[in-house]
């Protein structure tokens, strides 16, 4: 990705399709001049005279002076702008035609169409935000639930950067001690410095481990909890999906094997997004199409973050202990005794005598009985009870990898310090840990990594 910071870029910053307003953003040295030529208002201002941070009413004009659209416009002069360059915004009526004609007019006047993420990349390269905040911009845009949005806002506010900089400050101070001990051997600083290394290595690695321990919660918050609904045919899986969603998404019939493929839908509870996957009934079948659905159901059973195993309480044959035993150890699983409106032919006690550890709830997908309790159980499995709302979450795979590598380096340094390795050798581990942390914030990061990050952004952001 080649950027030319002396040029001016333009892009549509609002989503495609019909809407109340579409925003065309312009950034670069010619932003004011392009705004002056493309936008007409009363009074009309020369580029140097355009009021800063003041929204004005007027019209977008075509090359021949004809009106493209009624509009509002504003200029944000550097450095008080998103990119720390001169930034202009033109707000036209929402819809493809008005926005695209306005964008084309800015290009005619000298702007270049922006590349994906180029506005935010300029903000990063101009020092307005660090790389973690830049990544949080897209996390904010893509957030599907309130908890994901709140987590992204914490990172966007700089909390992760502040935590990383705290670690780096500690390591910098420790490195200064190591250098002093190495440079002044007559001062007998080795033992004192070694104790400092042991204490700091332990402390920082422990704090990083604490952050990483919440990574699974963070992934659930960011991506949604993959929740598999499995069980025998006619146990009520599709009815449960419809009940949880509050609408008839899946076809429900008395005919066994109605659901032959997976159906995935999302819903939010207490700000947490759940990815519900209704699967084909688990049974032996000679039907080629149904057997493919059964195979998919078994795969999803292994991949899911949470398993809802539905059993028809009025039909003991719908309970298959082997299905529960096939769930990987440690995977949260809830057995749902469905159809509580009918006479029960199988009880919780009977199931627990076969599979003692399983969590059981009595529900009725048809009437809604037990669903409030089920929502709470699902939420509990999605986010642990001891997870505080104000805690820092790290869900980005790149961040997790670099923090894990940093923790490994610190543990290696700790072992070396305890084995009385020469003090100056410990400085190598300190420097490597500092370098890994700097890659998270972008202080030292390969250009191709930065290119990859911003290539995943939408155009106009």
VENHUPE-V331998 format. One record per residue. N is the residue number from 0. PSI is psi in whole degrees, 0 to 359 (* if undefined). D_CENTER is the distance of its C-alpha to the mean C-alpha in whole Angstrom. Layout:
n & psi & d_center
N & PSI & D_CENTER
N & PSI & D_CENTER
//
This chain:
n & psi & d_center
0 & 114 & 24
1 & 127 & 27
2 & 145 & 27
3 & 98 & 30
4 & 353 & 29
5 & 353 & 33
6 & 174 & 32
7 & 134 & 30
8 & 158 & 28
9 & 148 & 27
10 & 160 & 24
11 & 121 & 23
12 & 354 & 20
13 & 162 & 20
14 & 152 & 19
15 & 155 & 22
16 & 180 & 24
17 & 145 & 27
18 & 172 & 26
19 & 319 & 28
20 & 143 & 27
21 & 138 & 26
22 & 126 & 25
23 & 122 & 26
24 & 138 & 25
25 & 133 & 27
26 & 133 & 27
27 & 180 & 30
28 & 335 & 33
29 & 13 & 35
30 & 315 & 32
31 & 318 & 35
32 & 319 & 38
33 & 319 & 36
34 & 319 & 35
35 & 319 & 39
36 & 330 & 40
37 & 337 & 37
38 & 128 & 38
39 & 130 & 41
40 & 168 & 41
41 & 120 & 44
42 & 161 & 45
43 & 133 & 44
44 & 146 & 43
45 & 160 & 43
46 & 318 & 40
47 & 347 & 41
48 & 355 & 42
49 & 126 & 39
50 & 141 & 38
51 & 135 & 34
52 & 35 & 32
53 & 119 & 34
54 & 130 & 33
55 & 150 & 36
56 & 143 & 37
57 & 212 & 39
58 & 147 & 39
59 & 129 & 37
60 & 140 & 40
61 & 178 & 41
62 & 325 & 43
63 & 6 & 46
64 & 356 & 45
65 & 155 & 44
66 & 129 & 42
67 & 317 & 38
68 & 154 & 37
69 & 139 & 37
70 & 171 & 34
71 & 150 & 33
72 & 153 & 32
73 & 148 & 31
74 & 130 & 31
75 & 109 & 29
76 & 147 & 32
77 & 145 & 30
78 & 11 & 29
79 & 63 & 28
80 & 174 & 25
81 & 321 & 22
82 & 356 & 23
83 & 16 & 26
84 & 174 & 28
85 & 127 & 30
86 & 130 & 28
87 & 146 & 29
88 & 136 & 28
89 & 121 & 30
90 & 111 & 29
91 & 175 & 31
92 & 141 & 31
93 & 151 & 28
94 & 155 & 28
95 & 316 & 29
96 & 308 & 32
97 & 315 & 32
98 & 315 & 29
99 & 323 & 30
100 & 323 & 34
101 & 317 & 32
102 & 316 & 30
103 & 324 & 33
104 & 320 & 35
105 & 327 & 33
106 & 319 & 33
107 & 330 & 37
108 & 4 & 37
109 & 356 & 36
110 & 156 & 32
111 & 137 & 30
112 & 131 & 27
113 & 147 & 24
114 & 164 & 22
115 & 128 & 18
116 & 9 & 17
117 & 328 & 20
118 & 313 & 20
119 & 326 & 17
120 & 321 & 19
121 & 323 & 22
122 & 320 & 20
123 & 310 & 19
124 & 338 & 22
125 & 5 & 24
126 & 9 & 23
127 & 324 & 22
128 & 161 & 18
129 & 181 & 17
130 & 326 & 15
131 & 322 & 12
132 & 323 & 12
133 & 316 & 12
134 & 328 & 9
135 & 336 & 8
136 & 312 & 10
137 & 328 & 8
138 & 322 & 5
139 & 316 & 8
140 & 321 & 9
141 & 354 & 7
142 & 129 & 7
143 & 341 & 9
144 & 164 & 10
145 & 322 & 12
146 & 322 & 10
147 & 321 & 7
148 & 320 & 8
149 & 321 & 11
150 & 317 & 8
151 & 322 & 7
152 & 325 & 11
153 & 317 & 12
154 & 322 & 11
155 & 329 & 12
156 & 352 & 15
157 & 12 & 16
158 & 320 & 15
159 & 318 & 14
160 & 316 & 17
161 & 321 & 19
162 & 316 & 19
163 & 317 & 19
164 & 328 & 22
165 & 313 & 23
166 & 316 & 23
167 & 322 & 25
168 & 318 & 28
169 & 318 & 29
170 & 323 & 29
171 & 317 & 31
172 & 321 & 33
173 & 320 & 34
174 & 323 & 34
175 & 321 & 37
176 & 318 & 39
177 & 317 & 39
178 & 320 & 40
179 & 318 & 43
180 & 323 & 44
181 & 325 & 44
182 & 336 & 46
183 & 69 & 48
184 & 335 & 50
185 & 346 & 53
186 & 356 & 51
187 & 51 & 50
188 & 355 & 46
189 & 310 & 45
190 & 317 & 45
191 & 318 & 43
192 & 322 & 40
193 & 319 & 40
194 & 320 & 39
195 & 319 & 37
196 & 313 & 35
197 & 313 & 35
198 & 315 & 34
199 & 320 & 31
200 & 315 & 30
201 & 314 & 29
202 & 310 & 28
203 & 317 & 25
204 & 325 & 24
205 & 318 & 24
206 & 322 & 22
207 & 318 & 19
208 & 324 & 20
209 & 319 & 19
210 & 315 & 16
211 & 332 & 15
212 & 339 & 17
213 & 6 & 14
214 & 323 & 11
215 & 319 & 12
216 & 318 & 11
217 & 320 & 8
218 & 319 & 7
219 & 319 & 9
220 & 319 & 7
221 & 315 & 4
222 & 344 & 6
223 & 147 & 9
224 & 118 & 12
225 & 110 & 14
226 & 112 & 18
227 & 130 & 21
228 & 109 & 24
229 & 167 & 27
230 & 182 & 31
231 & 162 & 34
232 & 142 & 35
233 & 17 & 36
234 & 342 & 34
235 & 24 & 32
236 & 312 & 29
237 & 325 & 29
238 & 322 & 30
239 & 316 & 28
240 & 311 & 25
241 & 320 & 27
242 & 318 & 27
243 & 324 & 24
244 & 334 & 23
245 & 15 & 26
246 & 164 & 27
247 & 79 & 29
248 & 320 & 26
249 & 147 & 28
250 & 131 & 32
251 & 122 & 34
252 & 164 & 37
253 & 354 & 40
254 & 122 & 40
255 & 139 & 38
256 & 16 & 36
257 & 315 & 35
258 & 115 & 31
259 & 343 & 31
260 & 168 & 28
261 & 146 & 24
262 & 123 & 23
263 & 131 & 19
264 & 163 & 18
265 & 146 & 16
266 & 161 & 17
267 & 138 & 15
268 & 123 & 17
269 & 36 & 17
270 & 356 & 14
271 & 132 & 12
272 & 133 & 12
273 & 130 & 14
274 & 97 & 14
275 & 131 & 18
276 & 109 & 20
277 & 130 & 24
278 & 165 & 26
279 & 150 & 30
280 & 137 & 32
281 & 112 & 33
282 & 162 & 36
283 & 133 & 39
284 & 150 & 40
285 & 352 & 42
286 & 120 & 40
287 & 318 & 38
288 & 315 & 35
289 & 324 & 35
290 & 328 & 35
291 & 318 & 32
292 & 322 & 30
293 & 318 & 31
294 & 319 & 30
295 & 320 & 26
296 & 319 & 26
297 & 323 & 27
298 & 315 & 24
299 & 325 & 22
300 & 322 & 24
301 & 328 & 23
302 & 337 & 19
303 & 153 & 18
304 & 332 & 16
305 & 136 & 19
306 & 126 & 22
307 & 106 & 25
308 & 112 & 28
309 & 129 & 30
310 & 135 & 34
311 & 108 & 37
312 & 339 & 39
313 & 0 & 42
314 & 95 & 42
315 & 334 & 42
316 & 343 & 41
317 & 351 & 38
318 & 119 & 37
319 & 103 & 36
320 & 328 & 36
321 & 328 & 35
322 & 315 & 32
323 & 320 & 31
324 & 341 & 32
325 & 350 & 30
326 & 130 & 27
327 & 144 & 26
328 & 136 & 27
329 & 349 & 24
330 & 124 & 22
331 & 130 & 22
332 & 134 & 25
333 & 123 & 26
334 & 126 & 30
335 & 112 & 30
336 & 98 & 34
337 & 168 & 34
338 & 47 & 37
339 & 353 & 38
340 & 350 & 40
341 & 166 & 43
342 & 126 & 45
343 & 132 & 43
344 & 354 & 44
345 & 138 & 42
346 & 167 & 41
347 & 320 & 38
348 & 319 & 41
349 & 319 & 42
350 & 316 & 38
351 & 334 & 38
352 & 339 & 41
353 & 316 & 40
354 & 88 & 36
355 & 331 & 36
356 & 352 & 33
357 & 144 & 31
358 & 133 & 30
359 & 138 & 31
360 & 141 & 31
361 & 125 & 34
362 & 170 & 33
363 & 106 & 34
364 & 332 & 32
365 & 317 & 34
366 & 344 & 35
367 & 0 & 32
368 & 133 & 34
369 & 351 & 31
370 & 320 & 28
371 & 319 & 27
372 & 323 & 28
373 & 317 & 25
374 & 315 & 22
375 & 320 & 23
376 & 317 & 23
377 & 318 & 20
378 & 321 & 18
379 & 322 & 20
380 & 336 & 19
381 & 316 & 15
382 & 124 & 15
383 & 152 & 18
384 & 330 & 21
385 & 10 & 21
386 & 111 & 17
387 & 148 & 18
388 & 330 & 16
389 & 359 & 17
390 & 150 & 15
391 & 127 & 13
392 & 139 & 10
393 & 113 & 9
394 & 348 & 6
395 & 127 & 7
396 & 322 & 10
397 & 316 & 12
398 & 317 & 12
399 & 317 & 13
400 & 314 & 15
401 & 322 & 17
402 & 321 & 17
403 & 318 & 19
404 & 321 & 21
405 & 316 & 22
406 & 321 & 23
407 & 317 & 25
408 & 318 & 27
409 & 322 & 27
410 & 322 & 29
411 & 318 & 31
412 & 322 & 32
413 & 316 & 33
414 & 319 & 35
415 & 318 & 37
416 & 321 & 38
417 & 339 & 39
418 & 12 & 41
419 & 35 & 43
420 & 143 & 41
421 & 140 & 43
422 & 317 & 41
423 & 335 & 40
424 & 329 & 38
425 & 334 & 36
426 & 333 & 35
427 & 317 & 34
428 & 321 & 31
429 & 315 & 30
430 & 320 & 30
431 & 319 & 28
432 & 317 & 25
433 & 318 & 25
434 & 318 & 25
435 & 317 & 21
436 & 323 & 20
437 & 334 & 21
438 & 332 & 19
439 & 314 & 16
440 & 348 & 17
441 & 6 & 18
442 & 322 & 22
443 & 101 & 23
444 & 137 & 21
445 & 144 & 22
446 & 323 & 22
447 & 329 & 21
448 & 315 & 18
449 & 318 & 18
450 & 315 & 19
451 & 317 & 16
452 & 311 & 13
453 & 340 & 15
454 & 341 & 16
455 & 358 & 13
456 & 163 & 13
457 & 156 & 15
458 & 139 & 19
459 & 359 & 20
460 & * & 17
//
